[in-house]
Amino acid sequence: MEFVSRSVSLAVRAANSDAVIGVCLVGAFAALGLRSANQQKNIEALEAEKDSLLKSNKAIKKTMWDWKQQLFAEAESGAALVPLARLKAIYGDGPSTPIGNFVKEDVKSPASKIVI
């Protein structure tokens, strides 16, 4: 019983001591500083990866644009398997032509009537 009483009184004195509070605050500050440093390293790594991805995306877009222009040039030469007008329709650069037959609904059909 005496041991518990001494432990409690020692804990109360430590809690009221400025030195113990200061040590706890410095420890918390150090832990937060380490965490912040780790997060900063992660942010810098992610920013570097983002820049790399942006550069590769731009390179891919340029390559695709060059391929598209080459495909159009080959189609204009007349020796292409797919005509230029069809290629432009596929890429959305020209008027699109309807593919397949569309069935028109009869306006007088019973399915189109609205019953109130």
All heavy atoms as an XYZ file, in Angstrom:
868
protein
N       0.823     -1.186      0.000
C       0.000      0.000      0.000
C       0.866      1.248      0.000
O       0.532      2.218     -0.654
C      -0.904     -0.065      1.230
C      -1.906      0.999      1.281
S      -3.109      0.692      0.002
C      -4.381      1.683      0.554
N       1.934      1.146      0.770
C       2.835      2.300      0.854
C       3.509      2.550     -0.494
O       3.743      3.699     -0.873
C       3.888      2.036      1.938
C       4.742      3.255      2.224
C       5.730      2.996      3.346
O       5.351      2.388      4.355
O       6.864      3.415      3.167
N       3.775      1.465     -1.230
C       4.413      1.588     -2.543
C       3.506      2.335     -3.518
O       3.955      3.201     -4.260
C       4.760      0.194     -3.088
C       5.289      0.218     -4.486
C       6.571      0.688     -4.751
C       4.510     -0.202     -5.562
C       7.063      0.727     -6.040
C       4.988     -0.163     -6.850
C       6.270      0.297     -7.098
N       2.232      2.015     -3.485
C       1.261      2.663     -4.369
C       1.142      4.128     -4.001
O       1.083      5.004     -4.874
C      -0.099      1.949     -4.274
C      -1.160      2.702     -5.064
C       0.002      0.519     -4.760
N       1.119      4.424     -2.725
C       1.005      5.809     -2.267
C       2.208      6.625     -2.712
O       2.070      7.762     -3.173
C       0.871      5.840     -0.749
O       0.884      7.146     -0.279
N       3.395      6.051     -2.585
C       4.612      6.753     -3.023
C       4.612      6.945     -4.531
O       5.026      7.999     -5.030
C       5.855      5.962     -2.612
C       6.171      6.090     -1.166
C       7.480      5.426     -0.867
N       7.756      5.450      0.558
C       8.793      4.885      1.125
N       9.670      4.236      0.379
N       8.964      4.956      2.419
N       4.164      5.941     -5.255
C       4.118      6.044     -6.719
C       3.167      7.148     -7.156
O       3.474      7.932     -8.065
C       3.669      4.719     -7.328
O       4.586      3.707     -7.044
N       2.020      7.218     -6.496
C       1.035      8.245     -6.851
C       1.583      9.629     -6.527
O       1.462     10.567     -7.322
C      -0.304      7.987     -6.137
C      -1.240      9.170     -6.289
C      -0.952      6.721     -6.676
N       2.195      9.803     -5.367
C       2.730     11.112     -5.002
C       3.880     11.507     -5.927
O       4.025     12.683     -6.290
C       3.176     11.133     -3.533
O       4.285     10.268     -3.343
N       4.705     10.542     -6.328
C       5.787     10.823     -7.270
C       5.224     11.238     -8.627
O       5.723     12.177     -9.257
C       6.678      9.584     -7.422
C       7.917      9.742     -8.297
C       8.853     10.788     -7.688
C       8.632      8.425     -8.445
N       4.160     10.582     -9.082
C       3.525     10.919    -10.356
C       2.897     12.302    -10.302
O       2.985     13.072    -11.256
C       2.477      9.873    -10.705
N       2.303     12.658     -9.165
C       1.682     13.978     -9.016
C       2.757     15.054     -9.045
O       2.611     16.097     -9.695
C       0.845     14.043     -7.723
C       0.426     15.474     -7.416
C      -0.373     13.150     -7.835
N       3.884     14.835     -8.338
C       4.973     15.818     -8.350
C       5.576     15.951     -9.749
O       5.918     17.049    -10.174
C       6.063     15.418     -7.350
C       5.714     15.840     -5.929
C       6.881     15.637     -4.991
N       6.852     14.214     -4.584
C       7.901     13.487     -4.275
N       9.101     14.014     -4.311
N       7.767     12.236     -3.922
N       5.697     14.817    -10.470
C       6.257     14.859    -11.819
C       5.324     15.621    -12.759
O       5.774     16.373    -13.625
C       6.499     13.453    -12.333
N       4.023     15.408    -12.596
C       3.063     16.090    -13.448
C       3.067     17.585    -13.194
O       2.804     18.380    -14.100
C       1.670     15.525    -13.228
N       3.365     18.003    -11.969
C       3.403     19.420    -11.638
C       4.764     20.036    -11.938
O       4.915     21.250    -11.874
C       3.051     19.629    -10.166
C       1.587     19.322     -9.896
O       0.753     19.414    -10.778
N       1.282     18.928     -8.662
N       5.761     19.237    -12.251
C       7.111     19.731    -12.503
C       7.215     20.303    -13.908
O       6.794     19.680    -14.886
C       8.120     18.594    -12.328
O       9.394     19.011    -12.736
N       7.802     21.492    -14.010
C       7.995     22.121    -15.312
C       8.992     21.352    -16.168
O       8.876     21.328    -17.402
C       8.470     23.566    -15.141
C       7.378     24.474    -14.607
O       6.190     24.105    -14.765
O       7.702     25.538    -14.053
N       9.973     20.721    -15.556
C      10.989     19.976    -16.310
C      10.363     18.785    -17.026
O      10.653     18.525    -18.203
C      12.094     19.500    -15.371
N       9.490     18.055    -16.370
C       8.851     16.892    -16.986
C       7.924     17.337    -18.113
O       7.901     16.735    -19.191
C       8.089     16.076    -15.920
C       7.266     14.968    -16.563
C       9.050     15.512    -14.897
N       7.195     18.394    -17.881
C       6.302     18.920    -18.920
C       7.124     19.381    -20.112
O       6.780     19.125    -21.273
C       5.423     20.054    -18.360
C       4.447     19.488    -17.337
C       4.667     20.750    -19.486
C       3.654     20.532    -16.580
N       8.246     20.037    -19.845
C       9.127     20.490    -20.928
C       9.691     19.330    -21.726
O       9.743     19.378    -22.966
N      10.101     18.269    -21.043
C      10.629     17.089    -21.735
C       9.551     16.456    -22.614
O       9.812     16.056    -23.757
C      11.193     16.070    -20.716
C      11.454     14.726    -21.361
C      12.458     16.604    -20.068
N       8.343     16.367    -22.085
C       7.234     15.811    -22.875
C       6.950     16.673    -24.103
O       6.729     16.151    -25.203
C       5.985     15.677    -22.022
S       6.112     14.376    -20.776
N       6.974     17.983    -23.942
C       6.726     18.878    -25.066
C       7.831     18.788    -26.111
O       7.566     18.779    -27.319
C       6.565     20.312    -24.582
C       5.286     20.620    -23.805
C       5.314     22.043    -23.274
C       4.066     20.411    -24.691
N       9.077     18.722    -25.668
C      10.195     18.591    -26.610
C      10.105     17.261    -27.356
O      10.350     17.191    -28.566
C      11.555     18.747    -25.876
C      12.707     18.325    -26.749
C      11.735     20.183    -25.407
N       9.750     16.198    -26.636
C       9.586     14.894    -27.282
C       8.492     14.918    -28.338
O       8.652     14.376    -29.438
N       7.371     15.561    -28.000
C       6.271     15.657    -28.962
C       6.690     16.489    -30.175
O       6.384     16.141    -31.322
C       5.044     16.269    -28.299
N       7.417     17.591    -29.925
C       7.893     18.442    -31.015
C       8.848     17.667    -31.921
O       8.787     17.774    -33.153
C       8.578     19.684    -30.448
C       9.085     20.621    -31.499
C       8.217     21.419    -32.216
C      10.448     20.698    -31.776
C       8.688     22.278    -33.192
C      10.928     21.552    -32.745
C      10.045     22.342    -33.453
N       9.751     16.872    -31.325
C      10.694     16.076    -32.112
C       9.959     15.037    -32.956
O      10.283     14.834    -34.138
C      11.699     15.399    -31.195
N       8.960     14.389    -32.382
C       8.192     13.388    -33.125
C       7.449     14.033    -34.294
O       7.435     13.498    -35.411
C       7.211     12.683    -32.194
N       6.855     15.207    -34.040
C       6.152     15.910    -35.120
C       7.126     16.392    -36.192
O       6.808     16.387    -37.387
C       5.357     17.081    -34.555
C       4.132     16.705    -33.714
C       3.532     17.954    -33.075
C       3.105     15.989    -34.553
N       8.305     16.808    -35.777
C       9.322     17.240    -36.739
C       9.770     16.096    -37.638
O       9.928     16.272    -38.855
N       9.978     14.906    -37.062
C      10.358     13.742    -37.864
C       9.251     13.357    -38.837
O       9.512     13.049    -40.010
C      10.692     12.559    -36.954
C      12.009     12.661    -36.181
C      12.130     11.513    -35.181
C      13.178     12.646    -37.150
N       8.028     13.384    -38.341
C       6.899     13.058    -39.209
C       6.790     14.058    -40.356
O       6.565     13.695    -41.518
C       5.599     13.034    -38.407
C       4.413     12.523    -39.212
C       3.154     12.525    -38.411
N       2.654     13.892    -38.334
C       1.474     14.231    -37.852
N       0.683     13.315    -37.365
N       1.094     15.488    -37.832
N       6.993     15.330    -40.044
C       6.931     16.362    -41.069
C       8.038     16.183    -42.108
O       7.815     16.364    -43.312
C       7.040     17.743    -40.421
O       7.048     18.752    -41.389
N       9.231     15.822    -41.662
C      10.345     15.596    -42.594
C      10.047     14.422    -43.527
O      10.309     14.495    -44.738
C      11.631     15.346    -41.818
N       9.480     13.358    -42.968
C       9.113     12.207    -43.803
C       8.035     12.579    -44.819
O       8.094     12.174    -45.983
C       8.634     11.044    -42.942
C       9.774     10.382    -42.192
O      10.920     10.456    -42.612
N       9.457      9.739    -41.082
N       7.055     13.351    -44.396
C       5.998     13.772    -45.309
C       6.557     14.670    -46.408
O       6.144     14.585    -47.562
C       4.883     14.489    -44.547
C       4.032     13.557    -43.721
C       2.975     14.288    -42.908
O       3.026     15.513    -42.748
N       2.009     13.542    -42.394
N       7.514     15.532    -46.063
C       8.124     16.409    -47.062
C       8.881     15.591    -48.109
O       8.820     15.889    -49.306
C       9.063     17.414    -46.392
C       9.628     18.448    -47.339
C       8.562     19.338    -47.943
O       7.544     19.631    -47.322
N       8.786     19.761    -49.176
N       9.578     14.536    -47.674
C      10.278     13.662    -48.622
C       9.280     12.980    -49.549
O       9.518     12.876    -50.758
C      11.091     12.609    -47.877
C      12.338     13.146    -47.219
C      13.085     12.041    -46.492
C      14.251     12.582    -45.703
N      14.931     11.529    -44.931
N       8.167     12.527    -48.979
C       7.137     11.890    -49.804
C       6.557     12.871    -50.816
O       6.323     12.511    -51.976
C       6.018     11.326    -48.935
C       6.437     10.097    -48.176
O       7.400      9.431    -48.538
N       5.718      9.786    -47.106
N       6.316     14.096    -50.394
C       5.762     15.116    -51.292
C       6.728     15.397    -52.430
O       6.335     15.492    -53.594
C       5.429     16.407    -50.507
C       4.205     16.171    -49.623
C       5.185     17.575    -51.451
C       3.921     17.297    -48.653
N       8.009     15.535    -52.114
C       8.998     15.797    -53.159
C       9.095     14.635    -54.138
O       9.211     14.842    -55.346
C      10.353     16.094    -52.523
C      10.396     17.430    -51.807
C      11.653     17.631    -50.975
O      12.501     16.712    -50.920
O      11.790     18.716    -50.386
N       9.021     13.405    -53.634
C       9.063     12.238    -54.516
C       7.834     12.206    -55.418
O       7.938     11.910    -56.620
C       9.158     10.965    -53.693
N       6.660     12.529    -54.864
C       5.439     12.543    -55.664
C       5.463     13.649    -56.714
O       4.975     13.464    -57.837
C       4.213     12.692    -54.755
C       3.869     11.473    -53.906
C       2.766     11.829    -52.910
C       3.458     10.301    -54.766
N       6.018     14.806    -56.363
C       6.121     15.898    -57.335
C       7.068     15.513    -58.472
O       6.794     15.827    -59.638
C       6.586     17.181    -56.652
C       5.514     17.831    -55.811
C       5.993     19.065    -55.065
O       7.212     19.324    -55.041
O       5.137     19.771    -54.510
N       8.172     14.844    -58.148
C       9.096     14.396    -59.185
C       8.413     13.368    -60.094
O       8.566     13.401    -61.325
C      10.349     13.803    -58.555
N       7.636     12.456    -59.489
C       6.909     11.466    -60.282
C       5.858     12.141    -61.157
O       5.666     11.758    -62.315
C       6.246     10.451    -59.355
C       5.543      9.329    -60.079
C       4.878      8.341    -59.132
O       4.949      8.521    -57.903
O       4.279      7.387    -59.643
N       5.199     13.167    -60.625
C       4.196     13.894    -61.398
C       4.838     14.552    -62.608
O       4.309     14.485    -63.724
C       3.529     14.951    -60.509
C       2.537     15.835    -61.235
C       2.020     16.935    -60.327
C       1.218     17.949    -61.080
N       0.846     19.091    -60.250
N       5.994     15.204    -62.406
C       6.685     15.849    -63.521
C       7.086     14.824    -64.579
O       6.948     15.069    -65.783
C       7.924     16.597    -63.017
C       7.564     17.810    -62.171
O       6.415     18.301    -62.283
O       8.435     18.265    -61.398
N       7.559     13.678    -64.119
C       7.949     12.615    -65.046
C       6.750     12.121    -65.843
O       6.839     11.923    -67.064
C       8.583     11.465    -64.268
O       8.795     10.363    -65.096
N       5.617     11.936    -65.168
C       4.406     11.476    -65.850
C       3.887     12.510    -66.845
O       3.430     12.163    -67.934
C       3.323     11.127    -64.836
C       3.569      9.861    -64.023
C       2.518      9.733    -62.928
C       3.579      8.636    -64.898
N       3.968     13.791    -66.471
C       3.528     14.836    -67.390
C       4.389     14.843    -68.650
O       3.881     14.982    -69.767
C       3.574     16.204    -66.710
C       2.477     16.476    -65.684
C       2.717     17.808    -64.968
C       1.118     16.493    -66.358
N       5.703     14.694    -68.483
C       6.601     14.669    -69.642
C       6.317     13.456    -70.522
O       6.277     13.572    -71.750
C       8.060     14.649    -69.176
C       8.530     15.970    -68.631
C       9.967     15.884    -68.147
C      10.396     17.178    -67.483
N      11.764     17.090    -66.939
N       6.096     12.298    -69.903
C       5.824     11.104    -70.702
C       4.470     11.212    -71.403
O       4.326     10.775    -72.544
C       5.900      9.843    -69.849
O       4.856      9.813    -68.905
N       3.474     11.820    -70.740
C       2.170     12.020    -71.376
C       2.285     12.938    -72.588
O       1.673     12.697    -73.626
C       1.154     12.577    -70.383
C       0.576     11.523    -69.475
O       0.753     10.341    -69.708
N      -0.105     11.959    -68.435
N       3.066     14.011    -72.443
C       3.266     14.919    -73.576
C       3.965     14.204    -74.722
O       3.606     14.403    -75.889
C       4.076     16.141    -73.137
C       3.280     17.120    -72.311
C       4.115     18.320    -71.917
C       3.328     19.266    -71.030
N       4.125     20.417    -70.616
N       4.951     13.372    -74.396
C       5.662     12.631    -75.442
C       4.719     11.645    -76.133
O       4.752     11.506    -77.364
C       6.855     11.904    -74.841
N       3.857     10.986    -75.362
C       2.904     10.039    -75.947
C       1.897     10.769    -76.833
O       1.568     10.311    -77.928
C       2.198      9.230    -74.836
C       3.183      8.265    -74.191
C       0.992      8.486    -75.380
C       2.651      7.577    -72.958
N       1.414     11.916    -76.371
C       0.460     12.685    -77.176
C       1.098     13.129    -78.485
O       0.469     13.089    -79.545
C      -0.044     13.899    -76.397
C      -1.047     13.560    -75.332
C      -1.503     14.812    -74.601
C      -2.466     14.484    -73.491
N      -2.902     15.679    -72.751
N       2.348     13.571    -78.424
C       3.055     13.996    -79.642
C       3.238     12.815    -80.581
O       3.017     12.939    -81.794
C       4.398     14.612    -79.301
C       5.125     15.155    -80.524
C       6.473     15.692    -80.192
C       7.215     16.238    -81.383
N       7.036     15.597    -82.645
N       3.602     11.666    -80.050
C       3.771     10.472    -80.881
C       2.460     10.075    -81.544
O       2.428      9.767    -82.744
C       4.303      9.307    -80.028
O       5.535      9.695    -79.416
C       4.516      8.070    -80.853
N       1.377     10.120    -80.772
C       0.068      9.776    -81.341
C      -0.331     10.767    -82.425
O      -0.896     10.389    -83.459
C      -0.986      9.712    -80.232
C      -0.820      8.505    -79.328
S      -1.995      8.453    -77.965
C      -3.533      8.329    -78.819
N      -0.042     12.053    -82.195
C      -0.358     13.074    -83.189
C       0.444     12.819    -84.468
O      -0.102     12.895    -85.570
C      -0.046     14.460    -82.636
C      -0.214     15.543    -83.647
C       0.771     16.198    -84.315
C      -1.439     16.099    -84.132
N       0.238     17.115    -85.171
C      -1.118     17.074    -85.074
C      -2.772     15.848    -83.841
C      -2.090     17.804    -85.750
C      -3.745     16.586    -84.506
C      -3.390     17.547    -85.449
N       1.718     12.488    -84.325
C       2.557     12.209    -85.489
C       2.045     10.987    -86.250
O       2.010     10.982    -87.490
C       4.012     11.998    -85.066
C       4.655     13.278    -84.538
O       4.130     14.377    -84.825
O       5.683     13.174    -83.835
N       1.645      9.939    -85.518
C       1.112      8.747    -86.164
C      -0.181      9.049    -86.909
O      -0.413      8.560    -88.014
C       0.867      7.649    -85.140
C       2.089      6.981    -84.628
C       3.355      7.070    -85.124
C       2.163      6.099    -83.505
N       4.212      6.303    -84.371
C       3.501      5.696    -83.368
C       1.241      5.625    -82.598
C       3.933      4.842    -82.375
C       1.667      4.766    -81.604
C       3.004      4.374    -81.503
N      -1.021      9.868    -86.288
C      -2.286     10.234    -86.920
C      -2.026     11.010    -88.208
O      -2.647     10.746    -89.237
C      -3.123     11.070    -85.947
C      -4.464     11.500    -86.470
C      -5.194     12.310    -85.407
C      -6.419     12.975    -85.921
N      -7.043     13.842    -84.913
N      -1.099     11.953    -88.164
C      -0.771     12.739    -89.353
C      -0.172     11.846    -90.446
O      -0.465     12.015    -91.632
C       0.184     13.881    -89.001
C      -0.424     14.910    -88.064
C      -1.740     15.464    -88.561
O      -1.864     15.850    -89.722
N      -2.743     15.495    -87.699
N       0.658     10.892    -90.037
C       1.246      9.960    -91.003
C       0.153      9.089    -91.624
O       0.157      8.845    -92.835
C       2.297      9.089    -90.318
C       2.958      8.102    -91.253
C       3.938      7.197    -90.528
O       4.115      7.307    -89.322
N       4.569      6.314    -91.255
N      -0.798      8.645    -90.802
C      -1.908      7.831    -91.295
C      -2.748      8.619    -92.290
O      -3.127      8.109    -93.349
C      -2.762      7.355    -90.119
C      -3.891      6.383    -90.394
C      -3.335      5.078    -90.943
C      -4.673      6.132    -89.129
N      -3.025      9.890    -91.985
C      -3.790     10.735    -92.897
C      -3.021     10.943    -94.198
O      -3.602     10.922    -95.288
C      -4.106     12.079    -92.257
C      -5.246     12.054    -91.271
C      -5.614     13.207    -90.608
C      -5.965     10.902    -91.009
C      -6.666     13.204    -89.699
C      -7.015     10.886    -90.103
C      -7.365     12.049    -89.456
N      -1.713     11.138    -94.096
C      -0.903     11.343    -95.299
C      -0.911     10.091    -96.173
O      -1.003     10.192    -97.408
C       0.527     11.719    -94.909
N      -0.829      8.928    -95.557
C      -0.881      7.682    -96.321
C      -2.247      7.486    -96.952
O      -2.361      6.975    -98.064
C      -0.525      6.501    -95.433
C       0.932      6.443    -95.036
C       1.236      5.319    -94.058
O       0.307      4.564    -93.678
O       2.400      5.213    -93.649
N      -3.302      7.887    -96.249
C      -4.658      7.740    -96.787
C      -4.876      8.680    -97.968
O      -5.596      8.341    -98.908
C      -5.692      7.997    -95.704
N      -4.262      9.851    -97.935
C      -4.393     10.798    -99.047
C      -3.672     10.304   -100.291
O      -4.040     10.651   -101.409
C      -3.840     12.164    -98.644
C      -4.747     12.955    -97.757
C      -4.156     14.312    -97.378
O      -2.941     14.516    -97.538
O      -4.925     15.159    -96.918
N      -2.646      9.478   -100.116
C      -1.880      8.999   -101.262
C      -2.684      8.027   -102.120
O      -2.348      7.792   -103.263
C      -0.578      8.338   -100.804
O      -0.863      7.108   -100.160
N      -3.733      7.454   -101.554
C      -4.600      6.579   -102.324
C      -4.273      5.109   -102.173
O      -5.020      4.257   -102.635
N      -3.176      4.765   -101.567
C      -2.780      3.358   -101.428
C      -3.195      2.785   -100.070
O      -2.774      1.693    -99.727
C      -1.273      3.238   -101.600
N      -3.998      3.507    -99.328
C      -4.363      3.073    -97.983
C      -5.529      2.099    -98.025
O      -6.335      2.087    -98.953
C      -4.732      4.278    -97.129
N      -5.612      1.272    -97.003
C      -6.714      0.323    -96.886
C      -8.008      1.011    -96.475
O      -9.097      0.575    -96.832
C      -6.371     -0.758    -95.865
C      -5.172     -1.647    -96.206
C      -4.848     -2.565    -95.030
C      -5.464     -2.463    -97.447
N      -7.879      2.088    -95.708
C      -9.039      2.823    -95.218
C      -9.009      4.215    -95.853
O      -7.996      4.902    -95.801
C      -9.004      2.942    -93.674
C     -10.205      3.709    -93.180
C      -8.933      1.575    -93.034
N     -10.114      4.654    -96.461
C     -10.117      5.969    -97.108
C      -9.996      7.108    -96.086
O     -10.338      6.960    -94.916
C     -11.461      6.020    -97.836
C     -12.281      4.928    -97.258
C     -11.359      3.939    -96.647
N      -9.505      8.229    -96.572
C      -9.267      9.387    -95.715
C     -10.546      9.875    -95.050
O     -10.549     10.216    -93.866
C      -8.624     10.522    -96.527
C      -8.315     11.797    -95.755
C      -7.312     11.516    -94.642
C      -7.793     12.869    -96.680
N     -11.643      9.906    -95.766
C     -12.912     10.380    -95.192
C     -13.328      9.495    -94.016
O     -13.808     10.001    -92.986
C     -14.002     10.389    -96.254
N     -13.119      8.198    -94.148
C     -13.476      7.273    -93.061
C     -12.561      7.499    -91.855
O     -13.012      7.483    -90.714
C     -13.369      5.828    -93.564
C     -13.700      4.805    -92.540
C     -15.187      4.791    -92.247
N     -15.447      3.757    -91.259
C     -16.185      3.937    -90.190
N     -16.776      5.099    -89.992
N     -16.365      2.986    -89.332
N     -11.277      7.719    -92.088
C     -10.343      7.991    -90.991
C     -10.728      9.272    -90.251
O     -10.698      9.335    -89.029
C      -8.909      8.106    -91.515
C      -8.223      6.808    -91.894
C      -6.863      7.096    -92.499
C      -8.088      5.905    -90.691
N     -11.076     10.308    -91.013
C     -11.463     11.566    -90.381
C     -12.735     11.386    -89.563
O     -12.885     12.000    -88.505
C     -11.623     12.662    -91.426
C     -10.289     13.144    -91.957
C     -10.446     14.345    -92.845
C      -9.076     14.861    -93.267
N      -9.161     16.094    -94.029
N     -13.647     10.552    -90.046
C     -14.869     10.289    -89.287
C     -14.547      9.530    -88.003
O     -15.126      9.799    -86.948
C     -15.856      9.502    -90.138
N     -13.605      8.599    -88.084
C     -13.220      7.835    -86.891
C     -12.611      8.752    -85.843
O     -12.921      8.664    -84.659
C     -12.232      6.707    -87.265
C     -12.946      5.628    -88.061
C     -11.569      6.116    -86.023
C     -12.020      4.589    -88.669
N     -11.728      9.659    -86.287
C     -11.051     10.558    -85.345
C     -11.865     11.793    -85.007
O     -11.443     12.624    -84.220
C      -9.690     10.973    -85.906
C      -8.655      9.870    -85.798
C      -8.275      9.142    -86.911
C      -8.086      9.570    -84.581
C      -7.341      8.134    -86.815
C      -7.150      8.557    -84.461
C      -6.777      7.847    -85.583
O      -5.858      6.852    -85.472
N     -13.028     11.940    -85.615
C     -13.882     13.078    -85.297
C     -13.444     14.358    -85.980
O     -13.816     15.448    -85.563
N     -12.649     14.249    -87.035
C     -12.173     15.434    -87.741
C     -13.061     15.823    -88.906
O     -12.867     16.871    -89.517
C     -10.745     15.196    -88.270
C      -9.736     15.071    -87.142
O     -10.057     15.523    -86.033
O      -8.640     14.537    -87.380
N     -14.001     14.990    -89.236
C     -14.853     15.278    -90.373
C     -16.276     14.870    -90.078
O     -16.609     14.412    -88.988
N     -17.143     15.018    -91.074
C     -18.543     14.616    -90.862
C     -18.623     13.103    -90.725
O     -17.958     12.361    -91.441
C     -19.253     15.097    -92.124
C     -18.180     15.188    -93.155
C     -16.920     15.539    -92.415
N     -19.423     12.671    -89.789
C     -19.556     11.230    -89.565
C     -20.654     10.685    -90.456
O     -21.668     11.326    -90.695
C     -19.856     10.936    -88.101
O     -21.081     11.517    -87.747
N     -20.434      9.496    -90.954
C     -21.437      8.845    -91.781
C     -22.129      7.784    -90.939
O     -21.481      7.116    -90.140
C     -20.783      8.173    -93.012
O     -19.810      7.251    -92.548
C     -20.126      9.200    -93.903
N     -23.437      7.634    -91.080
C     -24.134      6.635    -90.278
C     -23.671      5.231    -90.656
O     -23.478      4.930    -91.826
C     -25.597      6.856    -90.590
C     -25.623      7.595    -91.871
C     -24.341      8.358    -91.961
N     -23.499      4.415    -89.662
C     -23.082      3.031    -89.870
C     -24.269      2.138    -89.573
O     -24.859      2.216    -88.505
C     -21.906      2.671    -88.953
C     -20.724      3.587    -89.252
C     -21.523      1.219    -89.124
C     -19.593      3.427    -88.279
N     -24.630      1.273    -90.508
C     -25.746      0.361    -90.299
C     -27.079      1.032    -90.612
O     -27.167      2.209    -90.933
N     -28.121      0.276    -90.516
C     -29.468      0.785    -90.777
C     -30.168      1.045    -89.465
O     -30.159      0.207    -88.576
C     -30.275     -0.229    -91.598
C     -29.693     -0.424    -92.985
O     -29.127      0.505    -93.546
N     -29.833     -1.623    -93.529
N     -30.757      2.193    -89.368
C     -31.525      2.543    -88.178
C     -32.992      2.324    -88.471
O     -33.477      2.650    -89.550
C     -31.287      4.002    -87.782
C     -29.884      4.277    -87.356
C     -28.990      4.942    -88.185
C     -29.429      3.865    -86.110
C     -27.706      5.187    -87.796
C     -28.137      4.115    -85.707
C     -27.264      4.776    -86.553
N     -33.709      1.794    -87.503
C     -35.132      1.540    -87.658
C     -35.881      2.706    -87.038
O     -35.684      3.032    -85.873
C     -35.531      0.214    -86.960
C     -37.026     -0.015    -87.091
C     -34.738     -0.934    -87.543
N     -36.745      3.323    -87.847
C     -37.546      4.438    -87.338
C     -38.818      3.876    -86.713
O     -39.418      2.947    -87.231
C     -37.914      5.395    -88.462
C     -36.741      6.147    -89.014
C     -37.208      7.147    -90.047
C     -36.045      7.939    -90.595
N     -36.478      8.913    -91.595
N     -39.186      4.460    -85.573
C     -40.425      4.040    -84.927
C     -41.600      4.741    -85.585
O     -41.518      5.896    -85.984
C     -40.408      4.410    -83.438
C     -39.665      3.434    -82.595
C     -39.921      3.705    -81.126
O     -41.071      4.021    -80.753
O     -38.974      3.603    -80.362
N     -42.690      4.033    -85.674
C     -43.903      4.619    -86.205
C     -44.501      5.520    -85.136
O     -44.706      5.115    -84.001
C     -44.880      3.506    -86.589
C     -46.111      4.053    -87.292
O     -46.069      5.227    -87.714
O     -47.094      3.299    -87.422
N     -44.771      6.764    -85.502
C     -45.278      7.735    -84.541
C     -46.660      7.331    -84.050
O     -47.030      7.616    -82.923
C     -45.315      9.142    -85.184
C     -45.885     10.159    -84.219
C     -43.936      9.540    -85.640
N     -47.404      6.617    -84.851
C     -48.776      6.239    -84.484
C     -48.821      4.904    -83.738
O     -49.881      4.388    -83.494
C     -49.656      6.186    -85.728
C     -49.809      7.518    -86.386
C     -50.674      7.425    -87.606
C     -50.794      8.781    -88.292
N     -51.585      8.724    -89.509
N     -47.697      4.338    -83.438
C     -47.705      3.033    -82.772
C     -48.244      3.182    -81.340
O     -48.093      4.231    -80.720
C     -46.305      2.425    -82.745
O     -45.480      3.167    -81.886
N     -48.863      2.132    -80.792
C     -49.435      2.212    -79.451
C     -48.374      2.461    -78.356
O     -48.672      3.005    -77.327
C     -50.111      0.865    -79.229
C     -50.127      0.173    -80.542
C     -49.170      0.866    -81.443
N     -47.139      2.084    -78.606
C     -46.100      2.264    -77.595
C     -45.763      3.740    -77.392
O     -45.259      4.129    -76.343
C     -44.843      1.497    -77.983
N     -46.041      4.570    -78.404
C     -45.684      5.982    -78.277
C     -46.803      6.826    -77.689
O     -46.638      8.019    -77.527
C     -45.276      6.532    -79.646
O     -46.396      6.488    -80.507
N     -47.963      6.238    -77.411
C     -49.063      6.990    -76.820
C     -48.875      7.117    -75.334
O     -48.434      6.190    -74.670
C     -50.399      6.297    -77.104
C     -50.792      6.330    -78.551
C     -52.136      5.688    -78.736
C     -52.540      5.694    -80.195
N     -53.819      5.027    -80.397
N     -49.224      8.260    -74.816
C     -49.139      8.514    -73.377
C     -50.549      8.481    -72.805
O     -51.436      9.180    -73.285
C     -48.478      9.872    -73.080
C     -47.062      9.883    -73.641
C     -48.488     10.155    -71.596
C     -46.390     11.222    -73.535
N     -50.741      7.659    -71.780
C     -52.067      7.535    -71.168
C     -52.027      8.252    -69.836
O     -51.163      8.010    -69.008
C     -52.425      6.046    -70.953
C     -53.772      5.931    -70.276
C     -52.392      5.304    -72.271
N     -53.015      9.113    -69.607
C     -53.074      9.876    -68.361
C     -54.231      9.395    -67.531
O     -55.308      9.175    -67.937
C     -53.195     11.382    -68.621
C     -51.990     11.843    -69.425
C     -53.319     12.132    -67.330
C     -52.013     13.292    -69.794
